[in-house]
Amino acid sequence: MLALNSHEKGMMKIMIYREFKPPSALSFIKCFWCLERDYKQFGPSEALWAKGDVELLFHFGDRYVNSNNETLSYSFLIGPLTKYTNLISFGKVKLVGARFHPGGFAPFFRISMNSLRNQIVPLSDLIGGDAEILEERLFEAGLEKSISILQHFLLEKLCTVSYHPIAELAKWIVKENGMIPLPNLEQLTGLSLRQLERKFNEFIGFSPKKMATIYRFNAAREHLRKHPEMDVLDLAFHYGYYDYSHFSKDFRKYLGITPTEFKNSILAMERNHMKRDVVFLQDE
């Protein structure tokens, strides 16, 4: 287990989030995790921002409703996102999930990531009736055992033990916070920009340019989350934005609010004695 975050209001437990390190054979997975959250205390909306991770989730409590007012299935995937979206819940949510690195989902399921971009998909769409069997096994198990069952399920689905070269490039983009000139990728791979875009769309879910933009935004978002006292214009310059207008445009597109609004929300959490490392569905 890597982390445990909990927040309490009086004696009422509001949220517990835990991450579990995957076994070495599942290196395509960033972490396994579980979440218990009472949306009656936090408010009903859960924002999902643009990111290249794929999430595989299983409900144990009240279910989410998407932006179209459709109730999500007991098990579902959140594909790579190029825009923000919201999930709604009015009760107590219990989730178990697996978070895949960008490009890390393809080794388990033979599906183009382009088809999952900006999609929330029932697991049954990929594996049919086996999804319901897996759901029942997880629901009957305790937390620790459910993580073990999910790991075993994914080990059986694993088709390869090595990363595709495109997924390796994606790891480099993430490591460099998206601040990589695209000509460097062309020189490194010997592929044209059009070839790179086609392969990135297949294995990652979007083009290398889009991925670089999204992970630059995510690096800035994470920096501001940890250091909300920082001047947002200084932060914009630090991550290669030419002005606040372009910086704010990315935030609105990928998170739904401006950098200043995000900063103020983090400061408000501190004033309300909530920890700065409050977690959401996509947090590291």
C-alpha positions in Angstrom: 0.0 0.0 0.0 1.5 3.3 -1.1 -0.8 5.9 0.5 -3.8 6.5 2.8 -5.7 9.7 2.9 -8.7 10.3 5.1 -10.7 13.3 6.1 -13.0 13.5 9.1 -15.7 15.9 10.1 -16.4 15.4 13.8 -16.5 11.6 14.1 -17.9 11.1 10.7 -15.5 9.5 8.2 -16.0 11.4 4.9 -13.3 9.8 2.6 -10.7 7.1 2.5 -8.4 6.6 -0.4 -5.7 3.9 -0.7 -3.3 3.0 -3.4 -1.7 -0.5 -3.8 1.5 -1.0 -5.7 1.0 -3.5 -8.6 3.2 -6.7 -8.8 6.2 -6.5 -11.1 4.4 -8.6 -13.7 1.8 -5.8 -14.0 4.2 -2.9 -14.7 1.7 -1.5 -17.3 -0.5 -0.5 -14.3 0.3 2.6 -12.3 -1.6 1.4 -9.2 -4.6 -0.4 -7.8 -6.7 1.7 -5.6 -9.9 1.9 -3.5 -12.0 4.9 -2.5 -14.8 5.4 0.0 -16.4 8.8 -0.3 -19.6 10.4 1.0 -20.8 12.9 -1.5 -23.4 14.1 0.9 -20.5 15.8 2.6 -18.4 16.8 -0.4 -21.2 17.8 -2.8 -22.4 15.6 -5.7 -20.0 16.4 -8.5 -16.8 14.6 -9.3 -14.7 16.4 -12.0 -12.6 14.3 -14.4 -9.9 16.2 -16.2 -8.0 15.5 -19.3 -5.4 12.7 -18.9 -4.0 9.7 -20.8 -4.5 7.1 -18.0 -7.2 4.5 -18.4 -9.2 3.7 -15.3 -11.0 0.3 -14.7 -13.5 0.7 -11.9 -15.9 -1.4 -9.9 -18.7 0.0 -7.7 -19.5 -1.3 -4.2 -21.8 1.5 -3.1 -24.0 4.1 -4.7 -23.4 4.5 -8.4 -22.4 7.5 -10.5 -24.5 9.2 -13.0 -22.8 10.7 -16.1 -23.4 14.1 -17.7 -26.3 12.6 -19.8 -28.1 11.6 -16.6 -27.3 7.9 -17.3 -26.5 5.6 -14.4 -23.1 4.0 -14.9 -22.8 0.2 -14.8 -21.2 -1.7 -11.8 -18.0 -2.0 -13.7 -16.7 0.5 -16.3 -13.7 2.0 -18.1 -12.8 5.7 -18.3 -10.8 6.1 -21.5 -8.1 8.6 -22.2 -9.6 12.1 -21.9 -8.9 15.2 -24.0 -11.6 17.3 -22.2 -13.1 17.5 -18.7 -16.3 15.8 -17.7 -18.3 15.3 -14.5 -19.8 12.4 -12.7 -22.6 12.8 -10.2 -23.4 10.9 -7.0 -25.7 11.8 -4.1 -24.7 9.0 -1.7 -21.8 7.0 -0.4 -19.5 5.6 -3.1 -17.2 2.6 -2.7 -14.8 1.8 -5.6 -12.0 -0.6 -6.4 -10.0 0.3 -9.5 -6.9 -0.2 -11.6 -5.2 2.8 -13.1 -3.2 2.1 -16.3 -0.2 4.1 -17.5 -0.8 5.8 -20.9 -0.4 3.0 -23.4 -0.7 0.4 -20.6 -4.2 -0.8 -21.4 -3.6 -2.2 -24.8 -1.4 -5.2 -23.6 -4.5 -6.5 -21.8 -7.3 -5.9 -24.2 -6.9 -5.8 -28.0 -8.7 -2.5 -28.6 -7.6 0.8 -30.2 -7.4 3.5 -27.6 -8.8 5.9 -30.2 -12.1 4.1 -29.8 -12.0 4.7 -26.0 -11.1 8.4 -26.2 -13.5 10.5 -24.1 -15.6 7.4 -23.4 -17.0 5.8 -20.3 -17.6 2.2 -21.3 -19.2 -0.7 -19.5 -16.6 -3.5 -19.0 -19.2 -5.9 -20.4 -18.7 -4.2 -23.8 -15.2 -5.7 -23.8 -15.6 -9.0 -22.1 -19.3 -9.8 -22.2 -20.8 -11.9 -19.4 -17.4 -12.4 -17.7 -17.8 -8.8 -16.4 -20.8 -9.8 -14.3 -19.0 -12.9 -12.9 -16.0 -10.7 -12.0 -18.3 -8.1 -10.3 -19.9 -10.8 -8.2 -16.5 -12.1 -7.1 -15.3 -8.7 -6.1 -18.5 -7.7 -4.3 -18.4 -10.9 -2.2 -14.7 -10.4 -1.3 -13.3 -8.0 1.3 -11.1 -5.1 0.2 -7.7 -6.8 0.3 -9.0 -9.9 -1.4 -10.8 -7.9 -4.1 -7.5 -6.2 -5.1 -5.9 -9.7 -5.3 -8.8 -11.0 -7.5 -8.5 -8.0 -9.8 -4.8 -8.5 -10.1 -5.3 -12.2 -11.0 -7.9 -11.3 -13.6 -5.6 -8.8 -15.3 -2.7 -11.3 -15.2 -4.8 -13.7 -17.1 -5.7 -11.0 -19.7 -2.1 -9.9 -20.2 -1.1 -10.5 -23.9 2.5 -9.2 -23.8 5.2 -8.5 -21.2 6.9 -5.6 -23.1 5.9 -2.1 -23.8 5.1 -1.0 -27.3 7.7 1.5 -28.5 5.0 4.2 -28.7 4.1 3.6 -25.0 7.8 4.1 -24.2 7.6 7.4 -26.0 4.5 8.3 -24.0 6.3 7.6 -20.7 9.0 10.0 -21.8 6.5 12.7 -22.6 4.9 12.2 -19.1 8.3 12.3 -17.5 9.2 15.6 -19.2 5.8 17.2 -18.4 4.9 17.4 -22.0 7.8 19.9 -22.7 9.3 18.0 -25.6 9.6 19.4 -29.2 7.8 17.1 -31.6 10.8 17.1 -34.1 12.7 15.3 -31.3 10.2 12.4 -31.5 10.5 12.3 -35.3 14.3 12.1 -35.1 14.3 9.5 -32.4 11.9 7.2 -34.1 12.6 7.8 -37.8 8.8 8.1 -38.3 7.1 11.0 -39.9 4.7 13.2 -37.9 1.7 11.6 -39.6 2.9 8.1 -38.8 3.5 9.1 -35.2 0.0 10.5 -34.9 -1.5 7.4 -36.3 0.4 5.1 -33.9 -0.2 7.4 -30.9 -4.0 7.5 -31.6 -4.0 3.7 -31.7 -2.0 3.0 -28.6 -2.5 6.1 -26.4 -5.7 7.6 -27.6 -4.5 10.9 -29.0 -1.7 12.5 -31.0 1.7 13.2 -29.5 1.0 17.0 -29.7 -2.2 16.6 -27.8 -0.5 14.4 -25.3 2.3 16.9 -24.7 -0.3 19.7 -24.3 -2.4 17.6 -21.8 0.6 16.6 -19.7 2.0 20.1 -19.6 -1.4 21.2 -18.2 -1.4 18.3 -15.7 2.1 19.2 -14.5 1.0 22.8 -13.9 -2.3 21.6 -12.3 -0.4 19.4 -9.9 2.2 22.1 -9.1 -0.6 24.5 -8.3 -2.4 21.9 -6.2 0.7 21.5 -4.0 1.7 25.2 -4.0 -1.5 27.3 -4.2 0.3 30.2 -2.8 2.3 30.5 -6.1 1.5 33.3 -8.5 -0.4 31.8 -11.4 1.4 33.9 -14.0 4.8 32.8 -12.7 3.5 29.2 -12.9 2.4 29.7 -16.5 5.9 31.0 -17.5 7.5 28.1 -15.7 5.6 25.6 -17.8 6.3 27.3 -21.1 3.1 29.3 -21.6 3.6 32.7 -23.2 0.8 34.4 -21.3 -2.0 33.9 -18.8 -4.6 33.8 -21.6 -3.2 30.6 -23.1 -2.6 29.1 -19.7 -6.2 29.8 -18.7 -7.5 28.4 -22.0 -5.9 25.0 -21.3 -7.3 24.9 -17.8 -10.8 25.7 -18.9 -10.6 23.1 -21.7 -9.1 20.3 -19.6 -10.4 21.0 -16.1 -13.4 23.3 -16.7 -12.2 26.2 -14.5 -9.4 28.8 -14.7 -6.1 28.5 -12.9 -7.2 31.3 -10.5 -10.4 29.4 -9.7 -8.5 26.2 -9.1 -6.0 28.0 -6.9 -8.8 29.6 -4.9 -10.5 26.2 -4.5 -7.4 24.7 -3.0 -6.9 27.7 -0.7 -10.5 27.3 0.4 -9.9 23.6 1.3 -7.0 24.8 3.5 -9.2 27.4 5.2 -11.7 24.6 5.9 -9.0 22.5 7.4 -9.0 19.9 4.6 -5.7 18.4 3.6 -4.0 19.8 0.5 -3.5 16.3 -0.8 -7.2 15.6 -1.0 -7.7 12.9 -3.7 -10.0 12.4 -6.6 -10.6 9.6 -9.0 -7.6 10.4 -11.1 -5.0 11.5 -8.6 -1.6 10.0 -8.5 
